[in-house]
Amino acid sequence: MIVMFASQGLSGVSIYYAEYVLGDKDLVGTLTMVSFLPLLVGMAFLGWVLALGGYVGDQATQSAEAISSTKLLFIYIPFVLVILQLVLLMFYKLDREYPAIMKELNARAEK
């Protein structure tokens, strides 16, 4: 959830950046559709890991492998992803460029 919320916060800035680079608002809408792909892959990954762990939804008790796969999905993988995201955000330069991009977009809109 943390990764999803943080990426949604960055998407607004990246939409303006896409308009700045591409110069076409119609293409920006297409680019926002691409943001759903990681969500779909993430949901599929969830099912794959649970299936590999032997999780059976209608069983009253789960095997040790199923419990381990659940811990992997909800503790260890999110922890690693948050650390990775923090490292990657240190190199995120778009926030520094945002004022200049907005100034350029506003100048284009006035023409």
Buried (B, 14 or more C-beta within 10 A) or exposed (E): EEBEEEBEEBEEBBBBBBBBEEEEEEEBEEBEEEBEEEEEEEEEEBEEBBEEBBBEEEEEEBEEEBBBBBEBBEEEBBEEEEEEBEEEEEEEEEEEEBEEBEEEBEEEEEE
